[in-house]
């Protein structure tokens, strides 16, 4: 049960009905919107929510759903129950197109996975359209709504005769027209025209009897008469007879088709009802998507917990203005059933109340709600509201009298399954008395274990919420520094009306405000302000604490990663040192054995020079093998080892520049700068870009040619080199790859200055590029270009 009668207008649900109706494509769907009603039946509400949620998924992720030709033919079908009646041609066309839509809907769900859209599949399960019925309709009528020639053999013959007779009549008319024109009976520039559906010839009034026939019309001036030639008159009469016969044959065809569908009228009527229901559910789904609604948790307990809830109509209004809505978080349970909201005027108290009531009503009408899907709702048997001014001159009711009548109704009908919503509780009469009556009413509602949201400015109601179990305070926060409401609900503390702050903000006379503060008691005002500001500061500190906790977690993860890598490194180090010691001991052992054997052999040979020399050579050979073993072992034991004597680069070696085909002799090394001799051309480059290579094989005769080719290549690159590179719109890795090649070429060509165009944006690409530039020793400095040349959108690079 809902109260009062204008409940929907008070909460704005009438506007939601209109928005949903606007999304319907048929009158059937709109009638279902009108019939949408509040329900406290759990299974029905869950079924309706599931249907809308499934359709939201179809609209968001599924294939294109059939949305055309939702015609309602139930009245026409009811008329056809009478024997001898027949379906009209226009209705037959609507029947054919709508049957095709129903068939496509059935096919749509057949092509989905078995576990998808279970509730919608249950809904359309009774739908059945015999294939031969649609085939019969398509055989009779085409896609333009015309009866086909092949609908019956006799109809085809009649239409052929009509076409032949029309051609004959036109020939006779043209023949008579040519005769009249040659004879001068036809006005200048006149042609054959149509009157009363027949071809006629315009003649001068004086010559109207010249060709015989029938006069059908005359001009406004009376100077021209329109005459049907006698030769075509009889032919046209035959055509009229054939057209009448054609109409009789069409009716005969329609009667035959009606006899086919008459036994199926009940099934077809049910199918059209379901078609309207599908249109209705689709419209609800479209509206739900617009307001970002979702299906919440429907619990079996007595809790109501709104999370990130927004008023759907307020959301749509703000969306057109690019404004955001502050979400509402509110919780009612068995311990805190009634929430008393206080705070400044225009601070959002009424919006909180209406949002709570509207979302609860939407849910129990089968609509998803504009709140987090983690929100928890329960079902109420009654929702009662007292919002706005109910003053009535006709019924002799004042504002306060109307409020009292509402309270009387609430007290009589409320129970533990009721939700009451009261805006500005107790206002409309003398404040002290009104507050007392409001407090007594609140206590009785609490004893009935009613749930509710109440807004007020009365201090006694705030104090009651602190001392009476079942009640809880809530405050709409107000920023006293910025002097503006935050539209945020804080549960647990009462709020202030901030009357003085708001009055000051709108420019109320300061002298009067000072006098008012003295009369009201300054201590109360200062305490109120400090309490509210403490709540705001608390929220800011909680936000900062959350950010610190997040940073600490990130730092802890990095520390764990570092410690893990350090342990792995220590373990690898111990393993490598152990292996090296074992290898050293083996080498020493092998060396001692070789030395002892050599001494023993010398003694046995009695120190002959030749033998001694041979033994020394063998010892040296053994020594070299042991050295080789140590190198190989070290390389094998230490992954990624760079100890390769053959790759050491020194002056005089031939080297190649990485990622290029340039090979030359290294002449000198100064820090990280190297000078190469490339076919008698001196080239400066970074030493870190060089790799050792073999001396190129070249013939003396080709030396001049190679020099010429190198020179031409460098000259060609210098001629085509652009002094700026555009990296806007590139990904970071792609941009750095292009920049690496560009800078290498600039250094190769001894460029003094280049420009890198990266755009401004958020500055992310600019920071990445400038961090990359720091690794080049050849770069002297870099920074923003002058303002008139691009400013922060361009990085200017100067080389040494």
Buried (B, 14 or more C-beta within 10 A) or exposed (E): EBBBEEBBEBBBBEBBBEBBBEBBBBBBBBBBBEEBEBBBEEEEBBBBBBBBBBBBBBBEEBEEBBEEBBBBBBEBBEBBEEEEBBBBBEBBBBBBBBBBBBBEBBEBBEEBEEEEBEBBBEBBEEBEBBEEBBEBBBBBBBEEEEBBBEBBEBBBBBBEBBEEBBEBBBEBBBEBBEBBBEEEBBBEEBEBEEBEEBBBBBBBEEBBEBBEBBBBBBEEEEEBBBBBBEBBBEBBEBBEEBBEBBEEBBEBBBEBBBEEBBEBBEBBBBBBBBBBBBBBBBBBBBBBBBBBBBBBBBEEEBBBBBBBBBBBBBBBEBBEEEEEBBBBBBBBBEEBBBBBBBBBBEBBBBBBBBBBBBBBBBBBBBBBBBBBBEBBBBBBBBBBBBBBEBBEEEEEBBBBBBBBBBBEBBEEBBEEBBBBBBBBBBBBBEEEEBBBBBBEBBEBBBEBBBBBBBBBBBEBBBBBBEEBEBBBBBBBBBBBEEEBBBBBBBBEBBBBBBBBBBBBEEEBEEEEBEEBBEEEEEEEBEEBBEBBBEBBEEBEEEEEEEEEEEEEEEEEEEEEEEEEEEEEEEEEEEEBEEBBEEBEEEBEEBBEEBEEBBEEBBEEBEEEEEBBEEBEEBBEEBEEEBEEBBEEBBBEBBEEEEEEEEEEBEEEBBBBBEEEEBBBBBEEBEEEBBBBBBBEEEBEBBBEBBEBEEEEEEEEEEEEEBBEEBEEEBEEEEEEBEEEBBBEEBEEEEBBEBBEEBBBBBBBEEBEEBBBBBBEEEEEBBEBBBEBBEEBEBBEEBEBBEEEEBEBBBBBBEBE
